[in-house]
Amino acid sequence: QVQLVESGGGLVQAGESLRLSCVASGNIHASNYMGWHRQVPGKQRDLVAGMTTGGNTRYADSVKGRFAISRDNAKNTVYLQMNSLKPEDTAVYYCTYYSAGMDYWGKGTLVTVSS
């Protein structure tokens, strides 16, 4: 089992920044993928960004150039630096961990961007 705890959400104005953090604990594999998805009510959960332990990254087109994912493998922590936030970035952000055919999700942290 793997447990994920997110932090860093909140209310900001358009153009401002936030940094989300997610700490993984439990049966952590040395090679894994961690990332962020987001979801608004009534819509599917979409990928925001992801990163492997080796440093390979992927981003949703809508956040490229504004968001940056990073991780500290020694701390089993992944970060999402969100800059130039827009009202359409408002969502619940979920941390995810994947390894050895298993995926786990955090409970989510709410990000609200006011115009």
C-alpha positions in Angstrom: 0.0 0.0 0.0 1.0 3.6 -0.7 -0.4 6.6 1.0 -0.4 10.1 -0.6 -0.9 13.3 1.3 -1.3 16.5 -0.7 -0.9 20.1 0.6 -0.6 23.6 -0.8 -4.0 24.3 -2.3 -5.9 27.5 -1.6 -7.5 30.6 -3.0 -5.5 32.9 -5.2 -6.1 35.6 -7.8 -5.5 35.2 -11.5 -1.9 35.7 -12.3 -0.6 34.5 -8.9 1.3 31.3 -8.1 0.9 28.3 -5.9 3.0 25.3 -5.1 1.5 21.9 -4.4 3.3 19.2 -2.5 2.6 15.5 -2.2 4.4 13.1 0.1 4.2 9.4 -0.6 4.7 6.8 2.2 4.4 3.1 2.5 5.6 0.5 0.1 7.5 2.8 -2.3 9.3 1.3 -5.2 12.6 2.8 -6.3 11.3 3.2 -9.8 7.9 4.9 -9.9 5.8 7.6 -11.5 4.2 10.4 -9.6 2.0 13.1 -10.9 -0.9 15.4 -10.7 -4.4 15.2 -12.1 -7.2 17.7 -11.6 -11.0 17.5 -11.7 -13.9 19.9 -11.7 -17.4 18.9 -10.8 -19.1 17.0 -13.6 -16.0 16.5 -15.6 -13.4 13.7 -15.9 -10.2 13.7 -14.0 -7.4 15.0 -16.4 -3.7 14.8 -16.3 -1.9 17.9 -15.4 1.7 16.7 -15.1 3.7 13.6 -14.3 7.3 12.7 -13.6 9.2 9.4 -13.3 12.0 8.8 -10.8 14.4 9.1 -13.8 13.2 12.6 -14.5 11.0 12.1 -17.6 8.1 14.5 -17.5 4.8 15.0 -19.3 2.4 18.0 -19.2 -1.1 18.8 -20.3 -1.0 21.3 -23.2 -3.0 23.7 -21.2 -0.3 24.1 -18.5 2.9 23.9 -20.5 5.0 27.0 -19.9 3.1 27.8 -16.7 3.4 24.8 -14.5 6.5 22.8 -13.5 6.6 19.5 -11.9 9.6 18.4 -9.8 10.4 15.7 -7.2 12.7 14.8 -4.4 13.1 11.1 -4.7 14.9 10.9 -1.3 11.8 12.4 0.3 9.3 10.6 -1.9 7.8 14.0 -2.6 6.5 15.5 -5.8 5.8 19.2 -6.3 3.8 21.2 -8.7 4.8 24.8 -9.2 1.8 26.6 -10.7 2.5 30.1 -12.1 0.3 32.6 -14.0 -2.8 30.8 -12.7 -6.0 31.3 -14.5 -9.6 30.9 -13.4 -9.9 27.8 -15.6 -7.2 26.2 -13.4 -9.7 26.0 -10.6 -10.1 22.3 -9.6 -9.4 19.7 -7.1 -5.8 18.5 -7.7 -5.0 14.9 -7.0 -1.6 13.4 -6.5 -1.1 10.0 -8.1 1.6 7.3 -7.7 2.1 4.4 -10.1 4.5 1.5 -9.9 4.5 -2.3 -10.5 1.0 -2.2 -12.1 -0.6 -0.4 -9.1 -1.8 3.1 -8.9 -2.8 5.1 -5.9 -4.5 8.5 -5.4 -4.5 11.2 -2.7 -7.6 12.7 -1.4 -7.1 15.9 -3.3 -6.4 19.6 -2.6 -8.6 22.4 -3.8 -7.2 25.2 -5.9 -9.4 28.2 -6.5 -8.4 31.0 -8.9 -10.5 34.1 -8.8 -10.7 36.5 -11.7 
